[in-house]
Amino acid sequence: GLGLIAGRARRIPLSAEELVRYKLPHMGWNEVDINSRSGLYAGDMPAPRFYFVHTYHVVARDAQVVTATATHGSVKVTASLQQGNVFGAQFHPEKSHRYGLWLMGNFLRADPC
């Protein structure tokens, strides 16, 4: 990425057995587990699901910046991060129907300070 949030991009470490069932790139809908009530996840949205297309995921240096995770196979990957007024998402909110609209609306309403 741009280096705005410290971390590394790593290939999703699926085992050979998992690769039979869970393909890479991971393409499709996945529920996310919200770790933090950042401005991105304000309000109620039961079981938010987003559309993912990825083979790599971010391993943040500081776990406190991870705002949501998703599971692909046995691997828990970062779904979104926030550090100050910098937000990042591994999924595609623009392809995520009502969940993406909810998240982008929250982004637009977020306090930049």
N, C-alpha and C positions, 0 to 999 in steps of 0.2 A: 504494500500500500504506500501511502504517502509518508508514513512514519509519524503521523499525528498521535497515534496511540501505540505505545511500546508493545511489541510482540513479534511473533513469527508466523508465517503461513506454512502450514504443514499438510502433507497429503493425509487424507483420512485413513487411519491405519486399520483397515479391515483385514481379517485373517483370510487365508485361501478358502476356507470353508464358508465364511461369510460372503465372499465375493460371488459365490454361486447364487445366493439369494438376494443380496444387497449389492446392486451394481454401482460402479463408478463410471462416469459421474453420477452422483445422486441427483435424480431429476424427479420432481414431483412434490406433492403436498406433504407437510409434516407439521404436527403440533409442536408448539414451543412451550417450554417451562419458563415462566417469567421469574427471574431471580430478584428483581429490583423494581420498585415503582418509579422508574424514571419517567420523565415527561412523555416518552414515546408510548408508554403503556397506561396512560391516565384513563380513568373511567373503567367501566365493566365491559369485558368482552369474554364470554365463557369459551374456554378451550380454543384460543386463537391458533389458526393454522395458516402457514405461509408457503409459497411456492419456491422451492429450492432448485438450483442447477449449480452443482459444485463438486469438485474433486478434492479441493483443499479447504482447510478451515484455519481460523486464527487462534493461536495459542497466545493469549495476552500475558504479558509479564506480570501484571497486577490483576488478580482474579476479581478484585472489587469493581473493575470497569465492565465486566460481563453482565449484561442486563437480562439476557435470555439464552437458553440453550435448546438444542434439539438432539434427538438420538437417531443415529443411522447405524443399523446393526447393533453392536454392543458399544459403540463409541458415542460419547456425549460431545457434541461440537458446539462451539460458540455460534449463536444465532444472531445476537446483536450486542453492541458495546456502546458505552457512553463515558466520555471523560470531559467534564466541563460542558462546553457547548458543542462538542464534536460527537456526532452520532455515526454509527456504522451498522450495516445489516448484511448478513451473509445471504439472506433470501431476497427475493424480488417483490417488494411491496406493490409495484405497478402491475404485477400479474396475480396478485393475491386477493382479488375480489373485495368483499366487504371488509376483510381483515386488513388488507392493504390500505383501503380508504380510511379506516379507523386510525391506523398508525400514521399515515401521511397527514391526516387532519390534526392529530396530536403534535406532529412535527411542526406544522405551520403555527400552532398555538403556543409552542414552547417558548419559554422566556430565555432569550439568548445570553443572559448574564448569569 
